[in-house]
């Protein structure tokens, strides 16, 4: 895995900077501002990705802010330029979902992912602008999805991964009825400056327990665990080198104004004294394929690629994670050419160790 591919597998779109919630761990800098993406930006992106869609599966991920805060009619106008062969995804807090939104999702075959952190007592950080709990509003949106038989994924942020938490979370999401579950250990990034360093043994035990809960009832696609098991299987088969892509996916993130940030959506909206706003161009003035073709000319990306090479040379987990994310390096260390971060300890190293610990314990029990 060297360099950056000029062909992405998906593009992230920010239809608005606004979010109707005020989650304590949110990393977004402009979530109180209602800066909406003009249709001209969506049209430029649609033109740019049309060629990618013809070569295989291609996704547009509508992110935010809260993408539904753009309003149904405006989001529909942003969808309109995209033709056949595009798969639309929405990452939402679900608080605005009603029957009209569900009809929109069905009409456009939208894949919906809901952000919720488990049962009510685990959602203390998810509050509205008045600092009131958002859980009931989230559940109202989930009920609308169920009422319309719309399948959905979930994304759960875990602030303090400890033994005991994993089983509770997995059983909750089983009852919720989601098809896919992703677990994000809270990250120090953007405007969220809360520490994310945890006891290594506790984090490994959290992941090991999550494997056990999943194995007892593997109904949900559990993102992190399935990644880990796929890697472990490939190591045993001698095919681990084939898991990572030959080049990094550029993950173009198009902000509301058309500016494009590559590799880490979390960098959008931030500035650095050395590297400015981290953008590699704007789709209103430069076609997206051209921006992607010149990705490695962006100054901060060169620093990041040097960090990736350092990871390759020094980290035994490189074959599993591929060097982790640029934003975590930057927000934890202020640079991109560093190696290990708390994010990769929590969500890569301890994850793989937890999976292996579970396997060892299961083997010992079986014997």
C-alpha positions as CSV (number, residue, x, y, z in Angstrom):
1,X,0.0,0.0,0.0
2,X,1.9,3.0,-1.3
3,X,0.7,6.3,-2.5
4,X,-2.9,7.5,-3.1
5,X,-5.3,6.1,-5.6
6,X,-6.8,8.5,-8.2
7,X,-10.0,6.4,-8.1
8,X,-12.0,6.6,-4.9
9,X,-14.5,4.0,-3.7
10,X,-16.8,6.7,-2.3
11,X,-17.1,10.4,-1.8
12,X,-18.3,12.2,1.4
13,X,-20.7,15.1,0.9
14,X,-21.5,17.8,3.5
15,X,-25.0,19.1,2.6
16,X,-24.9,21.5,5.6
17,X,-22.6,22.4,8.4
18,X,-25.6,22.6,10.8
19,X,-26.5,20.0,13.4
20,X,-29.6,20.1,15.6
21,X,-27.8,18.3,18.4
22,X,-24.8,19.5,20.6
23,X,-23.1,16.2,21.4
24,X,-20.3,16.6,23.9
25,X,-17.8,14.6,21.9
26,X,-18.5,16.2,18.5
27,X,-15.5,17.2,16.5
28,X,-17.2,19.6,14.0
29,X,-16.3,23.3,14.1
30,X,-19.3,24.9,12.5
31,X,-22.2,22.7,13.7
32,X,-24.1,25.8,14.9
33,X,-23.9,27.5,11.5
34,X,-26.4,26.7,8.7
35,X,-24.1,26.8,5.7
36,X,-25.8,24.8,3.0
37,X,-24.2,23.2,-0.1
38,X,-25.3,24.9,-3.3
39,X,-26.8,22.5,-6.0
40,X,-23.9,23.7,-8.2
41,X,-21.4,21.9,-6.0
42,X,-23.4,18.6,-6.1
43,X,-23.7,18.9,-9.9
44,X,-19.9,19.3,-10.2
45,X,-19.3,16.3,-7.9
46,X,-21.8,14.3,-9.9
47,X,-20.0,15.1,-13.1
48,X,-16.7,14.1,-11.5
49,X,-17.8,10.7,-10.2
50,X,-19.8,9.6,-13.2
51,X,-16.8,7.9,-14.7
52,X,-16.0,6.1,-11.4
53,X,-19.6,4.8,-11.2
54,X,-19.3,3.2,-14.6
55,X,-16.3,1.0,-13.5
56,X,-18.1,-0.6,-10.5
57,X,-19.9,0.1,-7.2
58,X,-19.6,3.7,-6.1
59,X,-21.1,5.4,-3.1
60,X,-22.0,8.9,-2.1
61,X,-22.0,9.3,1.7
62,X,-24.1,12.3,3.0
63,X,-22.6,13.4,6.3
64,X,-22.6,16.6,8.3
65,X,-23.3,18.3,10.5
66,X,-26.6,16.5,10.4
67,X,-27.4,16.0,6.7
68,X,-31.2,15.9,7.3
69,X,-30.9,19.4,8.8
70,X,-30.4,20.6,5.2
71,X,-34.2,20.0,4.7
72,X,-35.9,17.4,2.6
73,X,-36.4,19.6,-0.5
74,X,-32.8,20.8,-0.5
75,X,-31.3,17.4,0.0
76,X,-33.6,16.1,-2.8
77,X,-32.2,18.9,-5.1
78,X,-28.6,17.8,-4.1
79,X,-29.4,14.2,-5.0
80,X,-30.9,15.1,-8.4
81,X,-27.6,15.5,-10.4
82,X,-26.5,12.0,-9.5
83,X,-27.5,9.4,-12.1
84,X,-27.8,5.6,-12.1
85,X,-25.1,3.5,-10.6
86,X,-24.7,5.7,-7.5
87,X,-25.4,4.2,-4.1
88,X,-26.5,6.9,-1.6
89,X,-25.8,6.6,2.2
90,X,-26.9,8.9,5.0
91,X,-25.2,9.1,8.4
92,X,-27.8,10.6,10.7
93,X,-28.7,11.2,14.3
94,X,-32.2,10.1,13.3
95,X,-33.9,12.8,15.3
96,X,-35.5,14.4,12.2
97,X,-36.7,11.2,10.6
98,X,-40.4,11.0,9.9
99,X,-42.7,9.4,7.4
100,X,-41.7,11.9,4.7
101,X,-38.0,11.2,5.1
102,X,-38.7,7.5,5.1
103,X,-40.5,7.9,1.8
104,X,-37.5,9.8,0.4
105,X,-35.1,7.0,1.6
106,X,-37.3,4.4,-0.1
107,X,-37.6,6.4,-3.4
108,X,-33.8,6.9,-3.6
109,X,-32.8,3.5,-2.2
110,X,-30.8,5.3,0.5
111,X,-28.7,3.2,3.0
112,X,-29.3,4.7,6.4
113,X,-26.9,4.6,9.3
114,X,-28.1,5.9,12.7
115,X,-25.7,7.4,15.4
116,X,-26.8,6.1,18.8
117,X,-24.6,5.0,21.7
118,X,-26.6,2.2,23.2
119,X,-29.4,2.3,25.8
120,X,-30.6,5.5,27.2
121,X,-28.1,5.8,30.1
122,X,-25.2,5.4,27.5
123,X,-26.4,8.4,25.5
124,X,-25.5,11.1,28.1
125,X,-23.3,12.9,25.6
126,X,-26.0,13.1,22.9
127,X,-28.0,16.2,23.8
128,X,-29.9,18.9,22.0
129,X,-29.1,22.6,21.9
130,X,-30.9,23.0,25.2
131,X,-28.7,20.3,26.8
132,X,-31.7,18.0,27.0
133,X,-31.3,14.3,26.3
134,X,-31.8,13.4,22.6
135,X,-32.5,9.7,23.1
136,X,-36.3,9.8,22.8
137,X,-36.0,11.8,19.6
138,X,-33.5,9.3,18.2
139,X,-35.8,6.4,19.1
140,X,-38.7,8.2,17.4
141,X,-36.7,8.3,14.2
142,X,-35.7,4.6,14.5
143,X,-39.4,3.7,15.0
144,X,-40.2,5.5,11.8
145,X,-37.6,3.4,10.0
146,X,-39.0,0.2,11.4
147,X,-42.6,1.3,10.5
148,X,-41.5,1.6,6.9
149,X,-39.4,-1.6,7.0
150,X,-36.2,0.3,6.1
151,X,-33.1,-1.6,7.1
152,X,-30.5,0.5,9.0
153,X,-27.0,0.3,10.3
154,X,-25.8,1.9,13.6
155,X,-22.7,3.7,14.7
156,X,-21.9,3.7,18.4
157,X,-19.4,5.9,20.2
158,X,-17.9,4.4,23.3
159,X,-16.3,6.9,25.7
160,X,-14.9,4.4,28.3
161,X,-14.4,0.9,27.0
162,X,-14.5,-1.4,29.9
163,X,-15.4,-5.1,30.6
164,X,-19.1,-5.4,31.0
165,X,-20.0,-2.6,28.6
166,X,-19.5,-4.7,25.4
167,X,-22.1,-7.3,26.2
168,X,-24.7,-4.7,27.3
169,X,-24.1,-2.8,24.0
170,X,-24.3,-5.8,21.8
171,X,-27.5,-7.1,23.4
172,X,-29.0,-3.6,23.0
173,X,-28.3,-3.4,19.3
174,X,-29.6,-6.9,18.8
175,X,-32.9,-5.7,20.2
176,X,-32.8,-2.5,18.2
177,X,-32.8,-4.5,15.0
178,X,-29.9,-3.0,13.1
179,X,-28.2,-4.9,10.4
180,X,-24.6,-3.6,10.9
181,X,-22.9,-2.2,14.0
182,X,-19.8,0.0,14.0
183,X,-18.0,0.8,17.3
184,X,-16.0,4.0,17.5
185,X,-14.0,4.5,20.7
186,X,-14.2,8.2,21.3
187,X,-11.4,10.1,19.6
188,X,-9.5,13.3,20.5
189,X,-10.0,15.3,17.3
190,X,-11.4,18.6,16.0
191,X,-13.0,20.7,18.7
192,X,-13.3,17.6,21.0
193,X,-10.3,17.8,23.2
194,X,-11.3,15.2,25.8
195,X,-8.6,12.7,26.5
196,X,-9.0,9.3,25.0
197,X,-6.2,7.3,26.7
198,X,-7.4,4.2,28.5
199,X,-6.0,1.3,30.4
200,X,-4.7,-1.1,27.7
201,X,-5.9,-4.2,29.5
202,X,-9.4,-2.8,29.9
203,X,-9.7,-1.9,26.2
204,X,-8.5,-5.3,25.1
205,X,-11.0,-6.9,27.5
206,X,-13.8,-4.7,26.0
207,X,-13.0,-6.0,22.5
208,X,-12.6,-9.6,23.7
209,X,-15.9,-9.5,25.4
210,X,-17.6,-8.0,22.3
211,X,-16.3,-10.9,20.3
212,X,-17.8,-13.3,22.8
213,X,-21.2,-11.5,22.7
214,X,-21.2,-11.6,18.9
215,X,-20.2,-15.3,18.7
216,X,-23.1,-16.2,20.9
217,X,-25.6,-14.6,18.5
218,X,-23.8,-13.5,15.3
219,X,-27.0,-11.8,13.9
220,X,-25.5,-8.4,13.4
221,X,-22.6,-7.6,11.0
222,X,-20.1,-6.3,13.6
223,X,-17.7,-4.1,11.6
224,X,-14.6,-4.1,13.7
225,X,-14.8,-7.8,14.7
226,X,-15.3,-9.0,11.2
227,X,-12.4,-6.9,10.0
228,X,-10.2,-8.5,12.6
229,X,-11.3,-12.0,11.9
230,X,-10.8,-11.5,8.2
231,X,-7.2,-10.3,8.9
232,X,-6.5,-13.2,11.3
233,X,-7.8,-15.7,8.7
234,X,-5.6,-14.1,6.0
235,X,-2.5,-14.3,8.2
236,X,-3.2,-18.0,8.8
237,X,-3.7,-18.6,5.1
238,X,-0.6,-16.6,4.1
239,X,-2.7,-14.1,2.2
240,X,-2.5,-11.1,4.6
241,X,-0.6,-9.0,2.0
242,X,-3.6,-9.1,-0.2
243,X,-6.0,-7.5,2.3
244,X,-4.8,-3.9,2.1
245,X,-5.3,-2.0,-1.1
246,X,-2.3,-1.3,-3.3
247,X,-2.9,2.4,-2.7
248,X,-4.7,4.5,-0.1
249,X,-8.4,5.3,-0.9
250,X,-8.4,9.1,-1.2
251,X,-11.8,9.5,0.6
252,X,-12.6,12.8,-1.0
253,X,-14.7,14.9,1.4
254,X,-16.6,17.7,-0.3
255,X,-17.5,20.6,2.1
256,X,-20.6,22.7,1.7
257,X,-18.6,25.2,-0.4
258,X,-17.1,22.7,-2.8
259,X,-13.6,22.5,-1.2
260,X,-12.2,19.0,-1.1
261,X,-10.2,17.5,1.7
262,X,-8.6,14.1,1.1
263,X,-8.0,11.0,3.4
264,X,-9.6,12.3,6.6
265,X,-13.1,13.9,6.6
266,X,-12.4,15.2,10.1
267,X,-9.9,17.7,8.8
268,X,-12.5,19.6,6.8
269,X,-13.2,23.1,8.2
270,X,-9.9,23.4,10.1
271,X,-6.8,25.4,9.3
272,X,-3.1,25.1,10.1
273,X,-0.4,27.7,10.1
274,X,1.8,25.5,7.8
275,X,-0.9,23.9,5.6
276,X,-3.8,26.3,5.5
277,X,-7.2,24.7,5.2
278,X,-6.0,21.2,4.2
279,X,-8.0,21.3,1.0
280,X,-6.6,20.0,-2.3
281,X,-8.9,22.1,-4.5
282,X,-12.5,23.0,-5.1
283,X,-14.9,21.2,-7.4
284,X,-16.3,24.5,-8.6
285,X,-13.0,25.4,-10.3
286,X,-11.3,22.0,-10.8
287,X,-12.8,18.7,-11.8
288,X,-12.8,16.1,-9.0
289,X,-10.7,13.6,-11.0
290,X,-8.1,16.3,-11.6
291,X,-8.0,17.0,-7.9
292,X,-7.5,13.4,-7.1
293,X,-4.8,12.9,-9.8
294,X,-2.8,15.6,-8.0
295,X,-3.4,14.5,-4.5
296,X,0.2,14.0,-3.6
297,X,1.0,17.6,-4.5
298,X,-0.9,18.8,-1.4
299,X,1.8,19.7,1.1
300,X,0.4,18.0,4.2
301,X,-0.2,14.8,2.4
302,X,3.5,14.4,1.7
303,X,4.1,14.6,5.5
304,X,1.4,12.0,6.1
305,X,2.8,9.6,3.6
306,X,6.2,9.8,5.4
307,X,4.4,8.9,8.6
308,X,2.8,5.9,6.8
309,X,6.3,4.7,5.8
310,X,7.4,5.1,9.4
311,X,4.5,2.9,10.5
312,X,5.4,0.3,7.9
313,X,8.9,0.1,9.2
314,X,8.2,0.1,12.9
315,X,4.8,-1.2,13.7
316,X,3.9,-5.0,13.7
317,X,0.2,-4.1,13.3
318,X,0.7,-2.2,10.0
319,X,-0.6,-5.1,8.0
320,X,-3.9,-4.8,9.9
321,X,-4.5,-1.1,10.0
322,X,-2.4,0.3,7.1
323,X,-1.2,3.3,9.1
324,X,-4.5,4.6,10.6
325,X,-5.9,8.0,9.8
326,X,-4.3,11.4,9.1
327,X,-6.7,13.3,11.4
328,X,-5.8,11.3,14.5
329,X,-2.1,12.0,14.0
330,X,-2.7,15.7,13.5
331,X,-5.2,16.3,16.3
332,X,-3.2,14.2,18.8
333,X,0.3,15.3,17.8
334,X,0.0,18.4,15.6
335,X,1.8,16.6,12.8
336,X,1.2,13.9,10.2
337,X,4.6,12.2,10.1
338,X,4.2,10.7,13.6
339,X,3.3,7.0,14.1
340,X,1.4,5.6,17.0
341,X,-1.7,7.4,18.3
342,X,-4.2,6.8,21.1
343,X,-6.8,6.1,18.4
344,X,-4.7,3.3,16.9
345,X,-4.0,1.9,20.4
346,X,-7.7,1.8,21.2
347,X,-9.2,0.9,17.9
348,X,-6.5,-1.1,16.1
349,X,-3.9,-2.6,18.4
350,X,-6.2,-3.4,21.4
351,X,-8.9,-4.5,19.0
352,X,-6.7,-7.1,17.4
353,X,-5.3,-8.1,20.8
354,X,-8.8,-8.5,22.2
355,X,-9.9,-10.7,19.3
356,X,-6.8,-12.9,19.8
357,X,-7.3,-13.0,23.6
358,X,-10.8,-14.2,23.1
359,X,-9.6,-16.9,20.7
360,X,-6.9,-18.1,23.2
361,X,-9.4,-18.2,26.1
362,X,-11.9,-20.1,23.9
363,X,-9.3,-22.6,22.9
364,X,-8.2,-23.1,26.5
365,X,-11.8,-23.6,27.6
366,X,-12.4,-26.1,24.8
367,X,-9.4,-28.1,25.9
